[in-house]
């Protein structure tokens, strides 16, 4: 059976790169927090996750560089959101799974 009939190599490569970036536990926690908070600035994220500001900023930079998250400037804050539909859907499933009994 030809595996290419299920998913094309370019599609597999694209999703593999995205999953690799998001696979770090801190990044996955960040994505879950971003998906559930309205004010997702760095300060709120590091307070929420109990990590230092430099650690959170470094992981956000990796996510942003990969196109997973984006940010907008509101006054003196950068507000983060999930920019990638595939990752947004995946994180929504993870968050919904957490709520299940």
LOPAGU-456761 format. One line per field, with one value per atom (N, C-alpha, C): residue in one letter; x, y, z. Coordinates in nm, 3 decimals. Example, Ala and Ser with C-alpha at 12.3 -4.5 7.8 and 13.67 -1.06 7.14 Angstrom:
BEGIN
r	A_A_A_S_S_S
x	1.319_1.230_1.320_1.285_1.367_1.290
y	-0.569_-0.450_-0.330_-0.225_-0.106_0.003
z	0.780_0.780_0.780_0.708_0.714_0.787
END
This chain:
BEGIN
r	X_X_X_X_X_X_X_X_X_X_X_X_X_X_X_X_X_X_X_X_X_X_X_X_X_X_X_X_X_X_X_X_X_X_X_X_X_X_X_X_X_X_X_X_X_X_X_X_X_X_X_X_X_X_X_X_X_X_X_X_X_X_X_X_X_X_X_X_X_X_X_X_X_X_X_X_X_X_X_X_X_X_X_X_X_X_X_X_X_X_X_X_X_X_X_X_X_X_X_X_X_X_X_X_X_X_X_X_X_X_X_X_X_X_X_X_X_X_X_X_X_X_X_X_X_X_X_X_X_X_X_X_X_X_X_X_X_X_X_X_X_X_X_X_X_X_X_X_X_X_X_X_X_X_X_X_X_X_X_X_X_X_X_X_X_X_X_X_X_X_X_X_X_X_X_X_X_X_X_X_X_X_X_X_X_X_X_X_X_X_X_X_X_X_X_X_X_X_X_X_X_X_X_X_X_X_X_X_X_X_X_X_X_X_X_X_X_X_X_X_X_X_X_X_X_X_X_X_X_X_X_X_X_X_X_X_X_X_X_X_X_X_X_X_X_X_X_X_X_X_X_X_X_X_X_X_X_X_X_X_X_X_X_X_X_X_X_X_X_X_X_X_X_X_X_X_X_X_X_X_X_X_X_X_X_X_X_X_X_X_X_X_X_X_X_X_X_X_X_X_X_X_X
x	0.085_0.000_0.089_0.057_0.134_0.083_0.168_0.128_0.097_0.151_0.125_-0.021_-0.098_-0.240_-0.318_-0.264_-0.332_-0.301_-0.175_-0.130_-0.007_-0.005_0.109_0.230_0.348_0.471_0.481_0.446_0.453_0.360_0.242_0.149_0.204_0.257_0.318_0.434_0.518_0.632_0.585_0.483_0.430_0.377_0.293_0.234_0.340_0.436_0.544_0.624_0.654_0.727_0.646_0.518_0.432_0.422_0.404_0.392_0.523_0.634_0.764_0.781_0.743_0.753_0.662_0.542_0.444_0.463_0.551_0.567_0.635_0.701_0.766_0.656_0.668_0.561_0.528_0.629_0.601_0.525_0.563_0.494_0.350_0.329_0.193_0.108_0.165_0.094_0.063_0.158_0.136_0.019_0.017_-0.091_-0.227_-0.231_-0.356_-0.399_-0.304_-0.336_-0.383_-0.314_-0.352_-0.493_-0.527_-0.659_-0.772_-0.742_-0.846_-0.848_-0.749_-0.744_-0.774_-0.830_-0.857_-0.734_-0.666_-0.551_-0.424_-0.376_-0.264_-0.131_-0.100_0.030_0.132_0.259_0.366_0.353_0.323_0.311_0.204_0.088_-0.019_0.018_0.088_0.126_0.229_0.330_0.428_0.371_0.278_0.210_0.125_0.055_-0.034_0.044_0.156_0.232_0.340_0.369_0.471_0.612_0.635_0.768_0.821_0.950_1.008_0.972_0.977_0.946_1.039_1.171_1.258_1.225_1.188_1.152_1.027_0.926_0.802_0.829_0.906_0.937_1.012_1.105_1.182_1.091_1.001_0.911_0.810_0.762_0.672_0.742_0.870_0.947_0.956_0.977_0.984_0.849_0.741_0.607_0.574_0.615_0.587_0.669_0.795_0.883_0.831_0.765_0.711_0.572_0.517_0.384_0.270_0.302_0.200_0.117_0.185_0.116_0.147_0.063_0.082_0.055_0.097_0.067_0.026_-0.055_-0.095_-0.055_-0.029_0.009_-0.115_-0.143_-0.252_-0.194_-0.187_-0.122_0.024_0.066_0.205_0.222_0.122_0.126_0.122_0.185_0.172_0.075_-0.034_-0.137_-0.122_-0.107_-0.081_-0.209_-0.212_-0.323_-0.266_-0.341_-0.298_-0.335_-0.236_-0.256_-0.278_-0.238_-0.244_-0.371_-0.454_-0.582_-0.564_-0.467_-0.441_-0.408_-0.319_-0.278_-0.392_-0.467_-0.581_-0.681_-0.710_-0.803_-0.748_-0.620_-0.555_-0.559_-0.526_-0.528_-0.670_-0.767_-0.907_-0.945_-0.900_-0.928_-0.862_-0.739_-0.668_-0.740_-0.779_-0.848_-0.983_-1.057_-1.186_-1.169_-1.063_-1.035_-1.011_-0.945_-0.916_-1.045_-1.147_-1.275_-1.361_-1.334_-1.416_-1.396_-1.502_-1.491_-1.402
y	-0.117_0.000_0.124_0.219_0.343_0.443_0.481_0.575_0.713_0.746_0.874_0.894_0.784_0.797_0.853_0.845_0.896_1.044_1.077_1.215_1.241_1.354_1.387_1.421_1.397_1.427_1.573_1.669_1.809_1.839_1.777_1.798_1.737_1.618_1.553_1.636_1.686_1.769_1.895_1.961_2.084_2.056_1.955_1.924_1.874_1.800_1.750_1.866_1.966_2.084_2.158_2.175_2.245_2.169_2.037_1.956_1.954_1.955_1.958_2.087_2.199_2.328_2.330_2.276_2.281_2.170_2.076_1.959_1.985_2.098_2.129_2.156_2.098_2.115_2.261_2.347_2.488_2.553_2.522_2.581_2.532_2.405_2.352_2.416_2.436_2.505_2.649_2.715_2.851_2.855_2.763_2.759_2.737_2.649_2.625_2.752_2.819_2.943_3.052_3.065_3.166_3.139_3.013_2.980_3.011_3.021_3.038_3.175_3.260_3.390_3.502_3.609_3.726_3.817_3.835_3.925_3.842_3.799_3.705_3.775_3.872_3.937_3.852_3.881_3.801_3.796_3.908_3.912_3.816_3.818_3.726_3.581_3.557_3.419_3.366_3.446_3.391_3.380_3.468_3.453_3.327_3.303_3.187_3.055_3.051_2.927_2.909_3.014_3.003_2.991_3.041_3.042_3.185_3.200_3.334_3.403_3.535_3.614_3.581_3.567_3.533_3.397_3.301_3.167_3.179_3.248_3.264_3.340_3.448_3.527_3.445_3.362_3.278_3.179_3.116_3.018_3.087_3.204_3.279_3.318_3.354_3.391_3.274_3.153_3.034_3.010_3.022_3.002_3.108_3.230_3.339_3.322_3.288_3.267_3.157_3.059_2.946_2.973_3.091_3.124_3.061_3.006_2.941_3.045_3.146_3.255_3.387_3.483_3.620_3.711_3.836_3.929_4.064_4.131_4.267_4.354_4.480_4.574_4.651_4.646_4.723_4.805_4.936_5.028_4.986_4.943_4.903_4.751_4.675_4.528_4.464_4.349_4.262_4.151_4.142_4.042_3.929_3.806_3.690_3.613_3.557_3.472_3.361_3.253_3.141_3.176_3.181_3.223_3.107_2.989_2.873_2.792_2.774_2.703_2.559_2.488_2.348_2.339_2.424_2.422_2.471_2.572_2.621_2.507_2.430_2.318_2.209_2.182_2.081_2.122_2.246_2.296_2.295_2.329_2.325_2.183_2.085_1.945_1.908_1.955_1.928_1.993_2.119_2.191_2.126_2.087_2.021_1.886_1.814_1.685_1.702_1.810_1.838_1.858_1.915_1.942_1.817_1.714_1.592_1.521_1.457_1.387_1.267
z	0.000_0.000_0.000_-0.083_-0.095_0.009_0.105_0.211_0.154_0.037_-0.026_-0.061_-0.069_-0.100_0.018_0.139_0.257_0.282_0.279_0.303_0.217_0.155_0.071_0.158_0.104_0.178_0.219_0.130_0.173_0.292_0.293_0.403_0.532_0.523_0.638_0.690_0.602_0.643_0.715_0.661_0.722_0.863_0.877_1.008_1.106_1.057_1.142_1.203_1.122_1.173_1.278_1.252_1.347_1.479_1.469_1.590_1.669_1.599_1.667_1.747_1.688_1.757_1.879_1.866_1.974_2.077_2.050_2.135_2.268_2.284_2.411_2.515_2.636_2.736_2.769_2.780_2.811_2.695_2.572_2.457_2.449_2.478_2.475_2.584_2.702_2.810_2.769_2.705_2.657_2.560_2.466_2.368_2.435_2.533_2.606_2.680_2.743_2.816_2.719_2.607_2.508_2.457_2.438_2.384_2.482_2.610_2.711_2.778_2.755_2.820_2.722_2.773_2.690_2.683_2.793_2.800_2.808_2.693_2.690_2.665_2.751_2.743_2.817_2.797_2.858_3.009_3.071_3.218_3.267_3.204_3.246_3.220_3.110_3.079_3.178_3.212_3.306_3.446_3.484_3.613_3.615_3.507_3.495_3.500_3.430_3.418_3.524_3.599_3.703_3.649_3.530_3.468_3.468_3.451_3.447_3.315_3.319_3.200_3.083_3.106_2.992_2.929_3.010_2.958_2.870_2.920_2.843_2.714_2.723_2.603_2.500_2.544_2.452_2.380_2.453_2.391_2.298_2.337_2.250_2.120_2.131_2.011_1.914_1.965_1.880_1.814_1.890_1.835_1.730_1.757_1.662_1.535_1.549_1.433_1.343_1.400_1.325_1.269_1.299_1.250_1.329_1.445_1.527_1.603_1.657_1.725_1.657_1.685_1.637_1.755_1.744_1.852_1.795_1.872_1.839_1.957_1.929_2.035_2.077_2.208_2.267_2.381_2.358_2.451_2.465_2.585_2.604_2.617_2.574_2.584_2.447_2.437_2.320_2.361_2.288_2.316_2.214_2.264_2.179_2.148_2.028_1.984_1.896_1.885_1.800_1.657_1.570_1.431_1.335_1.373_1.285_1.314_1.213_1.229_1.276_1.219_1.256_1.405_1.452_1.593_1.682_1.638_1.717_1.740_1.635_1.648_1.739_1.727_1.811_1.958_1.986_2.124_2.180_2.098_2.143_2.185_2.111_2.148_2.280_2.301_2.426_2.543_2.526_2.633_2.661_2.558_2.576_2.646_2.613_2.675_2.824_2.861_3.003_3.081_3.015_3.082_3.096_3.017_3.021_3.154_3.205_3.334_3.328
END
